[in-house]
Amino acid sequence: MKDNQANSPTGLFKLLTATSPNKVFFSILLGSLAGMAYAVVVPLILLSLQPALSRLMQPEFESSYWLLGTFEITSPTQAFYYFSIVMFILLCRVTSETMVAQTSIDATVGLRKKLYKRVSQLPIQSLEQIGQSRILTAMNNDIARVTEGAAVFPNILVASATLFGMLAFLMYLKLEVFLFIVAIIIFGALTYRIPLFFGQKYMARSRNSFDGIQEGMRGLIYGAKELKLNQQKKQAFLEESLHAYEEKFRAAQKRGRFYLSAGMNYGTLISFFAIGIVTYIMANYYGLSQNNLQGIVMVLLYITGPMAALTSLVNNIIMARIAAKKLDKLLQEMPIEETSDWSEAIDCQQLHVKGVEYIYPAKSSEDKEFHLGPVDLTLHRGEVTYLVGGNGSGKTTLSKLLSLHYVPSKGSICFDDQAVTNLNREACRQSISAIYSDFYLFTKLYGLAPDELDQRAAENLKELGLDEKVTIHDGVFSTTDLSAGQKKRLALLVTYLEDRTIYVFDEWAADQDPSFKDIFYYQILPELKRLNKMVIVITHDDRYFHLADKVVKMENGQVAQELTKDMLTQQASDNHEDNQAVGKHRREEAHADG
């Protein structure tokens, strides 16, 4: 899939040869032998159709027969050759196709693994821009189409070998007829590409529409709650997002299938046109004998099989090339993150943000770029920092910069005095654990040492109130079919067990009931602080602000205010005094009215 190599037929074939060159070679060899053996079958059949004398009327020196029970087999030598060739063809075809199937499966798995790796190396911002629908479609559909297209090449070689063998026999029978048939085949090969061209064009359009359908289906499932509450919104979504793409898909598919069907059937029936011309015109013109005419017609009937195979297999190649183009376009939009392999985690006591800026590119001409920063900030281990602000203020973007998911457009982030660069970013990430609002909960505790893992996890499950919902055996959760709040608690368990230096929580308490909110702010965060962790919390819960060591308020991508522990304590004291003064004033007014 590199440098658009799969966009050409030879590029598709290279996918197989790169996967298992030996299997492909022997598959082609056996397939070609089977094709040539096919070409020998017709002369044997023609020979057997010659008028044969019965055993009783043959001279004694010509008498040659076998008895199979009560059945007489004349020309036993020919029969032996015939059935031997048929068995040879069967053995070669089965072995060849099995090798191709195995290589195709290996190529499919190999391509998917390469795509897995590319996705894992993809910068988070690029992953968010591409969207999961396109990536899933590529993994589930396009890769299979590409390998299916590549797998037809050995079959094409078998059909070609059969066709050439039959044409050679045809040349032996009558040179003029051979030249005519070759001219017909060349003419047909050129003209049948016209409908295939239009078919490929419409099938490419249908493939583009399928991306829109995938995205619409994702919205239909994940946005079900919102659509349930708004009938007009649901109707407009179905019509504009799903039905519109479905109609485009249907129209393009129908036209594409029509042109492809017309092209393939036209290619298949070319030999029958040739049979008609040979039988009704050329037989008289060249004075063909009955035996020659029978042989020529049988050859032409026989080559309809390989010609039909060739025309039908072209459809697989067309679909594969369309899928390959989509894959190539996707891969061009998937930059590999510039980072080196990590050896061990880089730890820190302080996290310095120095003049950091980040620019969100506009998704369309109607959208505006979002500019964060410049931001200057210093965070310490053993401190709990709250990031607060309204929607769109930039707090989540800043948190993704702090967790090293995003790379700053300008400025730098330092672990103590060491700047985070492409060379050490991966190592620095190994000191960070995060739970974002769109987190994913894995069903297994991957990457954790198994020693006493289940026991430690079970203790934490009880503290989080999940011991009656979830059990853990060999690091595998018994279920993840939980409520949103329970899933977040289970994700919190995972971060506990990872035991990193820096923790980032994005609205973790938003889905929790009041009792677990209190547990989070009054117990969990102080416990992480006691363990000398650096804790960053995105929150709107202002009634817990006094528990923070620092509150950073974001507005329009800028740090609008930074409140320290002393300032928060003073603010809480002032609020308490204000509340007391208001209460006293209200009591005095009530007393005066009384």
WOVEN-V899696 format. One record per backbone hydrogen bond with DSSP energy under -0.5 kcal/mol. NH is the residue of the N-H (numbers start at 1). CO is the residue of the C=O. E is the energy in kcal/mol with one decimal. If there is no record, write none. Layout:
nh=NH co=CO e=E
nh=NH co=CO e=E
This chain:
nh=5 co=2 e=-1.4
nh=7 co=4 e=-1.6
nh=8 co=5 e=-1.0
nh=12 co=8 e=-2.1
nh=13 co=9 e=-2.1
nh=14 co=10 e=-1.8
nh=15 co=11 e=-0.8
nh=15 co=12 e=-0.9
nh=16 co=12 e=-0.7
nh=16 co=13 e=-0.8
nh=17 co=13 e=-2.0
nh=18 co=14 e=-2.5
nh=19 co=15 e=-0.8
nh=20 co=16 e=-2.5
nh=24 co=20 e=-2.1
nh=25 co=21 e=-2.4
nh=26 co=22 e=-2.5
nh=27 co=23 e=-2.3
nh=28 co=24 e=-2.5
nh=29 co=25 e=-2.6
nh=30 co=26 e=-2.8
nh=31 co=27 e=-2.5
nh=32 co=28 e=-2.8
nh=33 co=29 e=-2.3
nh=34 co=30 e=-2.3
nh=35 co=31 e=-2.3
nh=36 co=32 e=-2.5
nh=37 co=33 e=-2.3
nh=38 co=34 e=-2.1
nh=39 co=35 e=-1.3
nh=40 co=36 e=-0.8
nh=40 co=37 e=-0.8
nh=41 co=37 e=-1.0
nh=41 co=38 e=-0.8
nh=42 co=38 e=-0.8
nh=43 co=39 e=-0.6
nh=44 co=40 e=-1.5
nh=45 co=41 e=-2.3
nh=46 co=42 e=-2.8
nh=47 co=43 e=-2.5
nh=48 co=44 e=-1.9
nh=49 co=45 e=-1.2
nh=50 co=47 e=-1.0
nh=57 co=54 e=-0.7
nh=58 co=54 e=-0.8
nh=58 co=55 e=-0.6
nh=62 co=59 e=-1.2
nh=63 co=59 e=-0.7
nh=63 co=60 e=-0.8
nh=66 co=73 e=-1.9
nh=68 co=66 e=-0.6
nh=68 co=71 e=-3.4
nh=69 co=67 e=-0.7
nh=70 co=68 e=-0.5
nh=71 co=68 e=-2.0
nh=73 co=66 e=-3.3
nh=73 co=71 e=-0.5
nh=74 co=72 e=-0.7
nh=75 co=64 e=-0.9
nh=79 co=75 e=-2.3
nh=80 co=76 e=-2.6
nh=81 co=77 e=-2.4
nh=82 co=78 e=-2.8
nh=83 co=79 e=-2.6
nh=84 co=80 e=-2.1
nh=85 co=81 e=-2.6
nh=86 co=82 e=-2.3
nh=87 co=83 e=-2.3
nh=88 co=84 e=-2.3
nh=89 co=85 e=-2.9
nh=90 co=86 e=-2.4
nh=91 co=87 e=-2.6
nh=92 co=88 e=-2.7
nh=93 co=89 e=-3.0
nh=94 co=90 e=-2.5
nh=95 co=91 e=-2.2
nh=96 co=92 e=-2.8
nh=97 co=93 e=-3.0
nh=98 co=94 e=-2.2
nh=99 co=95 e=-2.2
nh=100 co=96 e=-2.2
nh=101 co=97 e=-2.7
nh=102 co=98 e=-2.6
nh=103 co=99 e=-2.4
nh=104 co=100 e=-2.9
nh=105 co=101 e=-2.4
nh=106 co=102 e=-2.3
nh=107 co=103 e=-2.6
nh=108 co=104 e=-2.5
nh=109 co=105 e=-2.6
nh=110 co=106 e=-2.6
nh=111 co=107 e=-2.7
nh=112 co=108 e=-2.4
nh=113 co=109 e=-2.5
nh=114 co=110 e=-2.1
nh=115 co=111 e=-2.3
nh=116 co=112 e=-2.8
nh=117 co=113 e=-2.3
nh=118 co=114 e=-2.3
nh=119 co=115 e=-2.6
nh=120 co=116 e=-2.4
nh=121 co=117 e=-1.6
nh=122 co=119 e=-1.2
nh=123 co=335 e=-0.6
nh=124 co=405 e=-0.7
nh=126 co=123 e=-0.5
nh=127 co=123 e=-2.2
nh=128 co=124 e=-2.4
nh=129 co=125 e=-1.6
nh=130 co=126 e=-2.5
nh=131 co=127 e=-2.2
nh=135 co=131 e=-1.1
nh=136 co=132 e=-2.8
nh=137 co=133 e=-2.3
nh=138 co=134 e=-2.1
nh=139 co=135 e=-2.3
nh=140 co=136 e=-2.9
nh=141 co=137 e=-2.7
nh=142 co=137 e=-1.6
nh=143 co=138 e=-2.1
nh=145 co=141 e=-2.2
nh=146 co=142 e=-2.5
nh=147 co=143 e=-2.2
nh=148 co=144 e=-2.2
nh=149 co=145 e=-2.3
nh=150 co=146 e=-2.1
nh=151 co=147 e=-2.0
nh=152 co=148 e=-0.6
nh=152 co=149 e=-0.8
nh=153 co=150 e=-1.2
nh=155 co=151 e=-0.5
nh=156 co=152 e=-2.4
nh=157 co=153 e=-2.2
nh=158 co=154 e=-2.1
nh=159 co=155 e=-2.6
nh=160 co=156 e=-2.5
nh=161 co=157 e=-2.7
nh=162 co=158 e=-2.4
nh=163 co=159 e=-2.5
nh=164 co=160 e=-2.9
nh=165 co=161 e=-2.3
nh=166 co=162 e=-2.3
nh=167 co=163 e=-2.3
nh=168 co=164 e=-2.2
nh=169 co=165 e=-1.8
nh=170 co=166 e=-2.2
nh=171 co=167 e=-2.4
nh=172 co=168 e=-1.6
nh=173 co=169 e=-1.7
nh=174 co=170 e=-2.7
nh=178 co=174 e=-2.1
nh=179 co=175 e=-2.6
nh=180 co=176 e=-2.1
nh=181 co=177 e=-2.7
nh=182 co=178 e=-2.5
nh=183 co=179 e=-2.2
nh=184 co=180 e=-2.3
nh=185 co=181 e=-2.6
nh=186 co=182 e=-2.6
nh=187 co=183 e=-2.6
nh=188 co=184 e=-2.9
nh=189 co=185 e=-2.8
nh=190 co=186 e=-1.9
nh=191 co=187 e=-2.6
nh=192 co=188 e=-2.6
nh=193 co=190 e=-0.6
nh=194 co=191 e=-1.4
nh=195 co=191 e=-0.6
nh=196 co=192 e=-1.1
nh=197 co=193 e=-2.2
nh=198 co=194 e=-1.5
nh=199 co=195 e=-2.5
nh=200 co=196 e=-2.8
nh=201 co=197 e=-1.8
nh=202 co=198 e=-2.2
nh=203 co=199 e=-2.3
nh=204 co=200 e=-2.0
nh=205 co=201 e=-1.4
nh=206 co=202 e=-2.2
nh=207 co=203 e=-1.9
nh=208 co=204 e=-1.8
nh=209 co=205 e=-2.1
nh=210 co=206 e=-1.6
nh=211 co=207 e=-1.0
nh=211 co=208 e=-0.5
nh=212 co=208 e=-1.0
nh=213 co=209 e=-1.9
nh=214 co=210 e=-2.4
nh=215 co=211 e=-2.0
nh=216 co=212 e=-2.3
nh=217 co=213 e=-2.7
nh=218 co=214 e=-1.8
nh=219 co=215 e=-2.0
nh=220 co=216 e=-2.4
nh=221 co=217 e=-1.8
nh=222 co=218 e=-2.8
nh=223 co=219 e=-1.9
nh=224 co=221 e=-1.1
nh=227 co=223 e=-2.3
nh=228 co=224 e=-2.0
nh=229 co=225 e=-0.9
nh=229 co=226 e=-0.5
nh=230 co=227 e=-1.0
nh=234 co=230 e=-2.5
nh=235 co=231 e=-2.6
nh=236 co=232 e=-2.6
nh=237 co=233 e=-2.6
nh=238 co=234 e=-2.6
nh=239 co=235 e=-2.4
nh=240 co=236 e=-3.0
nh=241 co=237 e=-2.5
nh=242 co=237 e=-1.2
nh=243 co=238 e=-4.0
nh=244 co=239 e=-1.2
nh=246 co=242 e=-2.6
nh=247 co=243 e=-2.6
nh=248 co=244 e=-2.0
nh=249 co=245 e=-2.7
nh=250 co=246 e=-3.0
nh=251 co=247 e=-2.7
nh=252 co=248 e=-2.3
nh=253 co=249 e=-2.6
nh=254 co=250 e=-2.7
nh=255 co=251 e=-2.1
nh=256 co=252 e=-2.6
nh=257 co=253 e=-3.2
nh=258 co=254 e=-2.1
nh=259 co=255 e=-2.4
nh=260 co=256 e=-2.5
nh=261 co=257 e=-2.8
nh=262 co=258 e=-2.8
nh=263 co=259 e=-2.5
nh=264 co=260 e=-2.6
nh=265 co=261 e=-2.6
nh=266 co=262 e=-2.1
nh=267 co=263 e=-2.3
nh=268 co=264 e=-2.1
nh=269 co=265 e=-2.3
nh=270 co=266 e=-0.6
nh=270 co=267 e=-0.5
nh=271 co=268 e=-0.6
nh=273 co=269 e=-1.8
nh=274 co=270 e=-2.1
nh=275 co=271 e=-2.2
nh=276 co=272 e=-2.1
nh=277 co=273 e=-2.1
nh=278 co=274 e=-2.7
nh=279 co=275 e=-2.9
nh=280 co=276 e=-2.5
nh=281 co=277 e=-1.8
nh=282 co=277 e=-2.2
nh=283 co=278 e=-2.0
nh=285 co=281 e=-2.0
nh=286 co=282 e=-2.8
nh=287 co=283 e=-0.5
nh=288 co=283 e=-2.0
nh=293 co=289 e=-2.8
nh=294 co=290 e=-2.5
nh=295 co=291 e=-2.3
nh=296 co=292 e=-2.8
nh=297 co=293 e=-2.8
nh=298 co=294 e=-2.4
nh=299 co=295 e=-2.4
nh=300 co=296 e=-2.7
nh=301 co=297 e=-2.7
nh=302 co=298 e=-2.4
nh=303 co=299 e=-2.2
nh=304 co=300 e=-0.5
nh=304 co=301 e=-0.7
nh=305 co=302 e=-1.1
nh=306 co=302 e=-0.6
nh=307 co=303 e=-2.2
nh=308 co=304 e=-2.6
nh=309 co=305 e=-2.4
nh=310 co=306 e=-2.5
nh=311 co=307 e=-2.4
nh=312 co=308 e=-2.4
nh=313 co=309 e=-2.4
nh=314 co=310 e=-1.2
nh=315 co=311 e=-0.7
nh=315 co=312 e=-0.7
nh=316 co=312 e=-0.8
nh=317 co=313 e=-1.6
nh=318 co=314 e=-2.5
nh=319 co=315 e=-2.5
nh=320 co=316 e=-2.3
nh=321 co=317 e=-2.5
nh=322 co=318 e=-2.1
nh=323 co=319 e=-2.3
nh=324 co=320 e=-2.6
nh=325 co=321 e=-2.2
nh=326 co=322 e=-1.9
nh=327 co=323 e=-2.4
nh=328 co=324 e=-2.8
nh=329 co=325 e=-2.4
nh=330 co=326 e=-2.3
nh=331 co=327 e=-2.8
nh=332 co=328 e=-2.0
nh=333 co=329 e=-1.0
nh=333 co=330 e=-0.8
nh=334 co=331 e=-1.3
nh=335 co=333 e=-0.7
nh=337 co=121 e=-3.1
nh=337 co=335 e=-0.5
nh=339 co=337 e=-1.3
nh=340 co=422 e=-1.4
nh=346 co=427 e=-1.6
nh=347 co=345 e=-0.6
nh=351 co=379 e=-2.8
nh=352 co=350 e=-0.5
nh=352 co=414 e=-2.4
nh=353 co=377 e=-3.8
nh=354 co=352 e=-0.6
nh=354 co=412 e=-2.9
nh=355 co=353 e=-0.6
nh=356 co=375 e=-2.1
nh=357 co=410 e=-2.0
nh=358 co=372 e=-2.0
nh=360 co=358 e=-0.5
nh=360 co=370 e=-2.9
nh=361 co=359 e=-0.6
nh=367 co=364 e=-0.9
nh=370 co=360 e=-1.1
nh=371 co=369 e=-0.6
nh=372 co=358 e=-3.2
nh=372 co=370 e=-0.6
nh=373 co=557 e=-3.6
nh=375 co=356 e=-1.7
nh=377 co=353 e=-2.2
nh=379 co=351 e=-2.6
nh=381 co=349 e=-2.2
nh=382 co=533 e=-1.2
nh=383 co=380 e=-1.0
nh=385 co=383 e=-0.5
nh=385 co=535 e=-3.1
nh=386 co=550 e=-2.9
nh=387 co=537 e=-3.1
nh=388 co=386 e=-0.6
nh=388 co=552 e=-2.7
nh=390 co=554 e=-0.5
nh=393 co=390 e=-1.7
nh=398 co=394 e=-2.5
nh=399 co=395 e=-2.1
nh=400 co=396 e=-2.0
nh=401 co=397 e=-1.5
nh=402 co=398 e=-2.4
nh=403 co=399 e=-2.2
nh=404 co=401 e=-1.0
nh=405 co=400 e=-2.1
nh=406 co=400 e=-2.0
nh=408 co=406 e=-0.5
nh=409 co=357 e=-2.4
nh=410 co=357 e=-1.6
nh=412 co=354 e=-2.0
nh=414 co=352 e=-2.7
nh=415 co=418 e=-3.0
nh=416 co=350 e=-2.7
nh=416 co=414 e=-0.9
nh=418 co=415 e=-2.3
nh=419 co=417 e=-0.7
nh=420 co=413 e=-3.1
nh=421 co=419 e=-0.6
nh=424 co=421 e=-0.5
nh=425 co=421 e=-1.7
nh=428 co=424 e=-2.4
nh=429 co=425 e=-2.2
nh=430 co=426 e=-0.8
nh=430 co=427 e=-0.5
nh=431 co=428 e=-1.8
nh=432 co=429 e=-2.0
nh=433 co=502 e=-2.5
nh=435 co=504 e=-2.6
nh=439 co=436 e=-1.7
nh=442 co=440 e=-0.7
nh=445 co=475 e=-3.2
nh=446 co=444 e=-1.8
nh=448 co=445 e=-0.9
nh=453 co=450 e=-1.9
nh=456 co=452 e=-2.3
nh=457 co=453 e=-2.6
nh=458 co=454 e=-2.4
nh=459 co=455 e=-1.9
nh=460 co=456 e=-1.8
nh=461 co=457 e=-2.3
nh=462 co=458 e=-1.6
nh=463 co=459 e=-1.5
nh=464 co=460 e=-1.9
nh=465 co=462 e=-1.2
nh=466 co=461 e=-3.0
nh=467 co=461 e=-0.8
nh=469 co=466 e=-1.3
nh=470 co=466 e=-2.8
nh=473 co=476 e=-2.0
nh=476 co=473 e=-1.5
nh=477 co=443 e=-2.5
nh=478 co=471 e=-2.5
nh=482 co=480 e=-1.9
nh=487 co=483 e=-2.6
nh=488 co=484 e=-1.8
nh=489 co=485 e=-1.7
nh=490 co=486 e=-2.2
nh=491 co=487 e=-2.5
nh=492 co=488 e=-2.1
nh=493 co=489 e=-1.8
nh=494 co=490 e=-1.7
nh=495 co=491 e=-1.9
nh=496 co=492 e=-2.2
nh=497 co=493 e=-2.3
nh=498 co=494 e=-1.8
nh=499 co=495 e=-1.3
nh=499 co=496 e=-0.5
nh=500 co=495 e=-0.5
nh=501 co=431 e=-0.9
nh=502 co=431 e=-2.8
nh=503 co=534 e=-3.1
nh=504 co=433 e=-2.1
nh=505 co=536 e=-2.8
nh=506 co=435 e=-2.9
nh=507 co=505 e=-0.8
nh=507 co=538 e=-1.9
nh=510 co=507 e=-1.3
nh=511 co=508 e=-0.7
nh=512 co=509 e=-1.5
nh=516 co=513 e=-0.6
nh=517 co=513 e=-2.0
nh=518 co=514 e=-2.1
nh=519 co=515 e=-1.9
nh=520 co=516 e=-2.5
nh=521 co=517 e=-2.6
nh=522 co=518 e=-3.1
nh=523 co=519 e=-1.9
nh=524 co=519 e=-2.6
nh=525 co=520 e=-2.5
nh=527 co=523 e=-2.0
nh=528 co=524 e=-2.2
nh=529 co=525 e=-2.3
nh=530 co=526 e=-2.6
nh=531 co=527 e=-1.7
nh=532 co=529 e=-1.9
nh=533 co=528 e=-2.2
nh=534 co=501 e=-2.7
nh=535 co=383 e=-2.4
nh=535 co=533 e=-0.7
nh=536 co=503 e=-3.1
nh=537 co=385 e=-3.1
nh=538 co=505 e=-3.3
nh=539 co=387 e=-1.8
nh=539 co=537 e=-0.6
nh=542 co=540 e=-1.9
nh=544 co=541 e=-1.7
nh=545 co=542 e=-1.3
nh=547 co=544 e=-2.0
nh=548 co=545 e=-1.8
nh=549 co=384 e=-2.5
nh=550 co=384 e=-1.5
nh=551 co=563 e=-2.5
nh=552 co=386 e=-3.4
nh=553 co=551 e=-0.6
nh=553 co=561 e=-3.1
nh=554 co=388 e=-3.1
nh=554 co=552 e=-0.5
nh=555 co=558 e=-2.5
nh=557 co=393 e=-2.6
nh=558 co=555 e=-1.9
nh=560 co=553 e=-2.3
nh=560 co=558 e=-1.0
nh=561 co=553 e=-1.4
nh=563 co=551 e=-3.1
nh=565 co=549 e=-0.8
nh=568 co=564 e=-2.5
nh=569 co=565 e=-2.6
nh=570 co=566 e=-2.6
nh=571 co=567 e=-2.6
nh=572 co=568 e=-2.7
nh=573 co=569 e=-2.4
nh=574 co=570 e=-2.8
nh=575 co=571 e=-2.6
nh=576 co=572 e=-2.1
nh=577 co=573 e=-2.7
nh=578 co=574 e=-2.9
nh=579 co=575 e=-2.6
nh=580 co=576 e=-2.3
nh=581 co=577 e=-2.7
nh=582 co=578 e=-2.7
nh=583 co=579 e=-2.3
nh=584 co=580 e=-2.7
nh=585 co=581 e=-2.5
nh=586 co=582 e=-2.3
nh=587 co=583 e=-2.1
nh=588 co=584 e=-2.4
nh=589 co=585 e=-2.3
nh=590 co=586 e=-2.3
nh=591 co=587 e=-2.4
nh=592 co=588 e=-2.5
nh=593 co=589 e=-2.3
nh=594 co=590 e=-1.7
